[in-house]
C-alpha cells in the first residue's frame, strides 16, 4: 500500500490512524477479511501495466462503486445472519438471499462485558450512519460493579459518529476505578462522585473536540449519559437528552436523568410531557459536549435500590417511542427477555419496528438485588442551575435533525 | 494472464416507493494474450466463403484473396478449416471425409489451404443453414478445440425453406461464435444480423470487393487476440426481484435478456463469448420491492465468470431517500446508453418502414434517430444517417427521406445501427 489508505467499504481516502471511514463510518480498526479488491490472475505470466489505457475514450460519469478484480473469497464467516430474512450474509456485506445490506461494525454493534450487562448500538432506519456510541464495563459477579455509558452524536455536525465513540471510550477509562465514598456523609459523597463524573465528561469532551480541527464550521458534538452500578447504589450523570432509567420488577420505574432540552424546559414550565416531547423544538438540546459547548458540567445523582430490576441507559432513538418509565417497562415485559443481551436487542428491534427514525442505543444491567425496602433517592443535584444556565446565554439550541 | 475488473455507474438513490434500478457495468479485460494459448483448450477457426453462382468474377476473386489473407493471420497451432458454401456446404480444406475435419496451422497447412481457396469456382445456390451445420460438425470433430470461431462471407439472400436457417442458428448457438460479412448489396441485413447476434459476432457490409481483404485480416486478427475462450456475465438479484433486462450496450447493443441460463434460483448467466483486451459495457435493469426511506440494499451482483470461476464482481445498489435532489438524477452513463439503444431501434425500425413503403413512419423514426445520434454524440451514426435523410433540424429531429438513396448506404446504416459510442472526456 504505497498510496494513501482508502476505506475498503466505500473507497474514500482515510487518513492514517482513523478508526472509522469518515464517509461511510466503516470500521477501519481491523482489515476486513478478503475484502481488498485485487485483480485476478488467470494464467501464469507477466502482469500487464495496469495503467495501460484500454480505450481512448473515458466513461462519462465517475464509477459509483469501483470494485476491482476478484470478489472476496467466501470465508467461513462468523457473520451475524441477515437481520431481515435470516439468510447468509455474503463477503461483500449484503445478504445472499434478500440483498439487505448487513450493518457495518459501526452501524450495529453489541457488547456484553458480563452475563448481567449488555448493550446494542444501532443505526436505526432513517439515518445514514450510526452517530450513537456506547461503552460498557462490568464485573463478572452479577450486581457488583458496572458502568453503562451512552453518547449520542448530534447529527447536523461533522463526524459526530467518530466523536461520540471516541468520547465514550475516553470517558469510561475515568470510571474504571470505584467511585469515591467521600467523608462518609451523603453530601460529601455526592460531591466526590460529582467530581469524578465531571472528569469523565471532561475526558469525553476532550475526545470529541479532538475529532475535528479548530475552525471547523460545524464541529462534532454529542450528549452524555452514564450510570455506575456499585452494589445497590446507582450513580448517574448526564449532559443533553440521552437517558438513564431504573425499572424495578413489579414497581413503578423512574427516569434518573433529567434532559437538557427545550422539551424539558417546557415540561418544567408546566407543559404536559407528551406535548412537550412532540413539539417542534423537542429535540433541541440546551447542553452538549463539543468544541462549541459552553457548559459541560453534568447533572449528577445517586439512587439506592433494593429490589430486582433493570438499569436502562439509552439514547433518544429508543425513548422517542417510549418516554415514560412505565412505557419502557411495558416493552421490557413484552419482550419476555430475561437476559440483558436479548433485551437490548429486543428493545432495539422494537424501536426499529416503530420507524427507527434515529440511531438507537439500549444498554442494560440486570440487578437481582436484595429484597424489600424502598428505593431512596439519596441525592440528585445539578452542578449548575438549569434555569440560570439557559438564561445565561441566548438560546441557540442544538437541534438534532431526524430523517 | 487475463485480469478482469468491473465498475458500476448508477444513481443508487430511489424515491419513496421506487422499485426500478438501472446501472451500467463496465467490464474490462487486460492481458488476454492469444487465442488457444491460455492452456484452457485450443482455438479453432473456420472460414466460410460463399461460392454460389451469384458471386461475380470480381467478387469471387476478392473473396479468395480475403480468405487467403485471413488464413495468413491464423496463429501456429490453431485448428482451422475452410468451407465453401453454396446450396450445400463443402469442406474445401482439409480434404478429408472422416476423422478430424480441421488441421493445426503451420506453414505447410496454411499453404495448402491457400491453394485450396484458389481453386474455388462459383456455382449453385445459397443455403446458409448447411454452412452453419457443417461448421458445427467440424468443430465437434476436434474435441480439444474449446474456443470456436467462424468467419462467414455471403453475397446473396438465403434460399431455403422458411425456418431452416433459424433451426441451424439454434443448433450453432453456444457452440461457436461467428462474424458475418455481406458482399455487395444483394444480401439481407436482417437475416445475416440474426446469425451474428445469436452467435455473438459482428455484422457488416463490404460494399466494394477491394475492401474485403482488409476486413478479413481484421476479423481474424481480432479473433486471434481473444485469449479468454469463453466468459459468462452472471447477474444475481435478490429474492422476489425481477430482471427487467440485461443488455450489452458497448461496443454494440445486444439484448441478452432472453439468453439467461439459470445458475441458481437467484442467479442467471448470459453468454459473452471470447474476450480480447477490451472493455464492454452492460446495462442491467432490476425491479426490487420498495423499502423504507433510509434503507439500503443490493439490487444486483453483476459478475464475470470463466467456467465456474467468478473473476470480477460489481455491486448494483438501491438506497431509498426522500431527498429529491438525489433521487431525480439520472446517471449520465445510463442516460447515454438508453439513448444509444433507442437510436439502434429507431434506425432499424425506420429502415424497415421505408422498405415496407411506409414513408411517414420511416421519416419519423429516422428523424428521432438523427436527434438521438446528435444528443448522444454518435458521429458515425449521424454521418451514415446523412446519406439516407436530409436533415432540416438536427435538434428537433426534422428530416426528409433522400431521393435515390444508394442501397449500400442504407445497408451500411442498418449494419452499423447497433454500434454505440462512448463519450469522450
Interface residues (C-beta under 8 A of the other chain):
Chain A: X39 X40 X41 X42 X43 X44 X45 X46 X47 X48 X50 X52 X54 X55 X56 X57 X58 X59 X60 X61 X62 X63 X64 X65 X66 X67 X68 X69 X70 X71 X85 X90 X92 X94 X95 X96 X97 X98 X99 X100 X101 X124 X125 X126 X127 X128 X356 X403
Chain B: X1 X2 X3 X4 X5 X6 X7 X8 X9 X10 X11 X12 X26 X28 X30 X31 X33 X38 X39 X228 X237 X238 X239 X240 X241 X266 X277 X278 X279 X288 X292 X293 X294 X295 X296 X297 X298 X299 X301 X303 X306 X310 X311 X312 X313 X314 X315 X317 X322 X331 X332 X333 X336 X421 X422 X423 X424 X425
